[in-house]
Amino acid sequence: MACEPANILHLPKYQIQGTKVEEHDLHFHLEAPHPIACEECDVEGELARFGKRDVAYRDLPIHGKRVTLWVIRRRYTCRACKTTFRPRLPEMADSFRMTLRLHEYIEKESFNHPYTFVAAQTGLDEKTVRDIFSARTEFLGRWHRFETPRILGIDELYLNKRYRCILTNIEERTLLDLLATRRQDVVTNYLMKMKDRQKVEIVSMDMWNPYRAAVKAVLPQARIVVDKFHVVRMANDALEKVRKGLRKELKPSQSRTLKGDRKILLKRAHEVSDRERLIMETWTGAFPQLLAAYEHKERFYGIW
C-alpha cells in the first residue's frame, strides 16, 4: 500500500493510510475522524476506543477506475453514560455504503442511463442503483405538483406489448403522466381527479373514440382537436388501400413491375428523386388509378 496526498479524495475529514491500484479498481484505506464528544450524552473527554473493523464504501470513479474506500470504523465507549457506539461518518450515505456525492451522482445518472450501465460504471449492484432511483422518484412524486395545462395532449405509447395512455402539457412540452392502459374508464378516472380541470381549454388527441368520450364527459368546456399527424396519416392509409387492392388483381409478372412501390408512393412529391420519378411514371401510366390515388394524397397533404 502506497502513501497518497491527503487531499486526493477531497474528503478533508479522513486520513488516507494507503492505496492499492488494480486494473479496473482503486482501493483507499482511510481513517475516519475521531469524535470529540459522546453522541448519546454529549460529554467530552470521556471516550475510550473499543474495537475496530474496516468497512467498504463506494465512491465516484477516478480516471475511469471504480473506487472503494476501506474506512476504519472504530467503536467507542463513553465512561460517563456507559454507551458503546460507532460514530456517524461525515460525507457518507451509510445505509447504501457509499459517499454522499456518489449517491447524488447515481440519482442523476439513473435518469439518463440504464441501471446496468450506471452499475457497471460505479461498481455497484444493479439493484442498489434501482433502489436509489426508486427512492428519488418517490420523493419527487410526493413534492412535485403538475400545473393543469391549458392545452392537454392525449396520445398512446406501445410499451411492453401494451398500449398505454400518455398525457402531456403541449404548451410546456412536458409529460404529465403515463397510464397503464388507454381504456376509457381509466382515462375518465384520471381526468376526474385532475386539479382545476376546468382550466383545460383545448385537448389534442388522435381519433381513438374512448379518448373523445372521456373528454366530452369530464371536460365539456374543452375544444377537441385531432392532431395533425393522425389526420395526414389517413391520406397514406387510403393510398395503401388502393395500392394493395390493385396488387391483388395483378398477375405475378405485373406485380414485379411494381417492386418498391410502397416506399416511393408514400414519399411526398418534393422528396421523390429524378430516378424514382421515372419509375413512378411507368407505374402510373400502366395503372391510372394508382396515379389518381397518389395525386389525391398529395392534395390532402397540401391542405395541411
N, C-alpha and C positions, 0 to 999 in steps of 0.2 A: 504494500500500500504506500503510495507516494503522497508527500505533503502538497497541499494546494493553497493558493492565496485565500484568505478568509472571506473575501467578497465575491468569489467566482459565482456563487449561487444567489447572491443578493438576498441572503437571509441573515441579516446582521446579528440576530439574537442567538444564532447557532455557531458553534465552533467546528470547523472541518478537521477531523482527525486523520483522514486519509482518503484515497480514491483507488478505484480499480477500473481499468478500461478493458472492455471486451469488444467483439466485432460489431455488435448492434446495441450494446448497452454501456452505460456509465453508472458506477456504483460509488456513492459518497457515504463515508462513515461520519456521523455528526453527534456532537454532544449538545443536548438540549439545555436551555438556560435553567439555572437553579432558582428555585422560588425563594423569595425574601421572607414571606410570612405564610402561616398555615392557611390553607384555603377554606378550612372549616371555622376556625375561631379568630383568624387574622392576627394572632400573636406572632411577633417577630423574634428571631434568635433562639427558637426552641425546637428547631427541626434537626432530625438525625436521619442519615441515609439508612435505607432498609431494603437492600437488594436492587438489582437492575436487570434489564434484558434489552436486546436490540429488536426494534420493530421497523418493518419495511413500509415506507411511504413512497408513492409515486410522485414525480414532478414533471414539469414541462420538458419536452425533448431538447437536447443541446446538440447542435451541429448534426442533426439527423439521427442522433442516438437516443434511445429511451433512457430515462433517468430514474434510478431508485435511490432513495435516501434511507440509510440504515441509522435510525435515530436511537441513541442510548436513552432508554426511558427508565429513570430511577424511581424507586418508591421512597417515601419519607414517612417518618413517624413524628408526630408532634408531642413533645413531652408535656405540653400544657393541657391539651384536651385528649391525649392518648389516641388520636385519629391517625390511621395509616392511609395514605393517598398517593396517587400518581399525579403530578402537576399537569394542568391543561397546557397543550402545546400551542404557542403562537404560530400564526400563518398556516395552520393545518386544519383540514376538514377531517376530523378524527373518525367520524362514522364511515367514511369512504377510504380511509388510509391513504390520503393524498394531500398535496398542498392546496391551499385555497385558490391559488392562481391557476392550477391545473383544473380544479373543479369548475372555475369560471370559463376556462378555455373550452372544456368539454360541453358546457351548456351552450356556448355559441356555435361551436363546430358541428354539433349533432343536429342543428337546424339546417345545415348546409350540405352535410355528407352522410352516407350510410353509417350505421353503428359499427359495422365491421371495419370500415376504413379508419374511423376515429380510434377504435380499439387497437388496431394494428399500429397506428401512428404513436400511441401513447403507452403501449404495452399492457393495457388493461383488458379485462374480460368484457366481452360484448354486453353481457347482462348488466355490468356496472355502468356502462355508457347509457344503456337503455333506461336504467333506474334514475340516473341523473337527469336525463332528458324528460322523463315522465314527471319527476318532481317539479321541474321547471315549468312545464306546460300546465300542470295542475295549479301552480302558484299564479301564473299569468291568467289562467282561466277564472280564478277567484276574484282577481282585482281588475281585469280589463273589461270594459263595457263598450260594446259597439254602438255607435250612433245610428238610429234608424235612418236609412237612406231616403233621399227624395226620389232617386231613380233606382229601383230594385231590379237586379238581374236574376232570373231563374233559368237554370240550364241543367244538364245532366253530365255525369262523368262515368265512363265504364271502368270500374275498378274491381279487381279480384272477382271477375266473372259476374259482376252485378252492376246494374245501373244505379248510381247514387245521384241525389239531387244536390246541386251546388248553388248557393245563394251568394250574390255579390253586391257591393256598392259600386255601381257603374261610374258615377262621377269621381269617386275617390280611387277607383281601381283597386279595391281591397276585397278580400274574402270575408264573408260574414259567417258562413257555416257550411258544413258538408253533412248531409243527412244520409242515413244508412240505406234509404230506398227512395224512389221517386213516386211512391204511392200517394194518391190524393189525400187520404186521411192523415198521413204523416206530414205532408206539406201544409195542409189546413191547420193541423195542431201547432206547427211551428209558427205560422203566421198569426195565429190567435194569441200566442204568447209574446209576440214582438211588441216591445215597449213603444208607445206613441205611434202605433201603426197607421193612424190617420194622416201622418206626415208623408206617407208614400204617395207620390203624385203619378208616377209612371212605372209600369212593370214591363220589362223587356224579356221575352221568352221565345221558345220555339213553338211549334204547333201541336204540342202534346196536350190533348184535351183535359186531362186531370189537373194540369197546372192552371189552365184557364178557369176551370170550375172552382178551384181552391181560391184563386184571386178574386173572382166575382163574389164568392160567398163571404170572404173576410175583409177584402179591400175594395168595397164597391165604389169608392171615390177615385180609385186609380185608373188611369187610361192604360189599356193593354196594347203593347206594340210587339209585333213579331220581328225579331232581329233580322238584319239584312242577310246574314249567312244562310239562314234557313229558307228565306224567300227565294234567293237566287239559286239555291241548290235545286229547287223544283224544276228549273229550266233544264239542268243537267239530267235530272231523273226522267223528265219527259223525253229528252233526246235518247236516253238509254233504252226506253221502251220501244221507240221507233227502230233503233238500231238492232236490238235483239229480235224484235218481231220480223224484221227484214231478213235477218240471217237464217231464221227457221225455215224460210221459204226457198232458200238458195241450195243449189247443188254444191257438193264439196269443192269442185273446181272454181265455182263462183265465190265461195266463202274465202278461198285462199287469196282471191283478188283483194279482199278487204282486210288483209293481215295488218294489224296495228291500228285498225280504225278507231277503236275506243280512245286510245291515248291522244290521238291527233284531234278527234272531233270534240273532245272535252276542253281543248285549249281555246282561249279567246282568239279572235281573228288577228289581233296585233301581235300575238305570241307565235303564230304559225310561221315557220321558216319557208324560204322560197322552195326548197325541195319538198317539204310537206304540203305546200300549196298545190304543186303539180300533182302529187299523189291524190289529194282531195278532189281535184278537178276530174281525175279519171273516175273516182268513185261516184261523184255527184252527177257526172254525165251519164253513167250507166244506171244510176238509181236516183231519179229526181226527187223522190220522197225523202231521201236522206239529205239532199241539199235543202229542201224546204224546212226540215226539222232543224238543221244547223242554223239557217238564217233566222228562224223564229227564236231559237235560243239566244242568238246574238242581239236581236231586237229587245228581248226581255232584259238581258243584261244592260243594254243601253239605257233603259228606263232608270235603272238603279245606279 
